[in-house]
Amino acid sequence: MPQSLAHIAVHLVFSTKNREPLIAPEARPELFRYLGGALNALDCPALEVGGVADHVHLLFVLSKNLGLSDAVEEVKKGSSKWAKGKVHPRFYWQGGYGAFSVSASNEPQVRAYIRNQDEHHRRMTFQDEVRELMRKHGKELDERYYWD
């Protein structure tokens, strides 16, 4: 096959440092646009971006020319610098992240899930959300190392 083809959809989740609620509702649309633009600039088409005061969810297609950790590092680095001036002067992202593969057939459900984060977090904490994502993907979560 002379051409390389890939469609690897990723549901990426990361929070503000110490899960500080720094992302005010009025700042979210611009931050989400910035995050989507940062992904697009890396040849990682953004499919959906959303979140709440202390964390974000990004659904995107990973570039066939870029590793996941490199994509995450670039998006977090650039957006953190941007957010210090636009969202909050103490803005930082946490050091880690959660990344989950998404089948093409499940992309519409994940998009809806990301769009409805405000409603979702009226019923579930961030910690419970991460536990549920890990359970759905068959991964164990060692909470001694995750929440710091």
N, C-alpha and C positions, 0 to 999 in steps of 0.2 A: 504494500500500500504506500504510494508515494506521498500521501498527505497525512498529517497527524490530526486526529479529531478527538475532542474531549468535551464533555459537559459534566462537570463535577460541581454540583450545587452544594453550598456550605451555609449552614445556619450558625452564625457567629454571635456570641454573647460575651460582653465584658462590661464591667462597672466602673464607676468613678472610684478614685482612691478612697479606701475606707468606706465605700458606699455612701459618701456624702451626697445629700440630695441637692446637687448644684445645678441641675438642668431644669430650669424653670419652664413652665408650659409655653411661655412666649418665645423662649430661645430654641425650642425643639425643632420647629420646621426648618430653620436655617442650619442648625447643627446636622439634622438628618440629610439635608441637601448637600452639605459639605462632605459628610461621610460617603454618601453615594457618589459624589463627584470624585472623591479620592480613590474609591474602588474603580470607577470607570477609567480614571487616568492610568491605572495599573493594568488595564485590559482585563479587569475582573468585573464584568457587567453587574451592576447593582439591580436586584429584582425587587427588594423591599427593605426599607430602613425605618425603624421606630424605636420606641423605648419610653422610659419614664424618668423621674427625677434622678435616679441613681444608677441606671444602666441602660444599655442599648442592645438591640437585636439587629443584625444585618443578614439578609439573605442575598447571596451573590453567586456568580459562576466563577470559579477559580480559573485564572489564566493557565493555559497549558505550558506557559513559559516561566511560571513563578511558583515557588513553594508556599504553602499555607503560612508558615511562620514569618516569611518575608513579607507577604501581603499584609498580615496583621500588624507587624512592626511598623510598616510604612503608613498604614491608615491611622494607627494610634498615635504615632509620633507627630505626623502633620496636623491631625485634628486636635491634639492636646495643645500644641502651640497656638493654633487658631483660636481654640476655645478660651484660652487665657485672656485674650483681648475681647472676645465677643460674648462669652457665656458667664465666666467668673474668673477673677484674677488668681484664685487659688486652685484652678482647675488642673487635675491630673487624672489619667486613667489608672486603674489597678494594673499590677504587673502581669497577671495571667489572663486567660480567656477560656471559654468553652467553644469548641467547634464540632459541629455534627453534620454528617452527610445527609442529604435530602434527595430522595428519588424524584425524578421528573413528575411522576404521578402524584406526589405529595406536595409539590411546590405550592399549589393554590391554597392548601390548608395552612401551610407555614406562613404564607403571605398574609392570610386573614388573621392568624395568631399574632403576628407582628403588628398589624394595623390596630389590633384591639388590646394593646398593652395596658392602657388606662383602666379599662373595664376588668381585664384579667387580674390586675394587681389590687383591685378592691376586694378580691377574694383570696389572694395567695401572696405570700411574701416572696422576696427574691430568693431566699434560701430554699423555700419549698419548691419554687419554680426550677431551680438548679437540680434539686434532688429528683424531681419528676423527669426532667430532661435526661439525666443520667440513667434513671430506671428505664425509660423508654428505649434508650440506646444500649441497654445491657451492660452498663459500666458501674463499677462500685465507686463510691465517693468517700474518701478518707477525710472526714470533716476536721480532723486535727490540723490539717495543712491547708485547708481551702478557704476558710473565712477570715484569715488574718489580713 
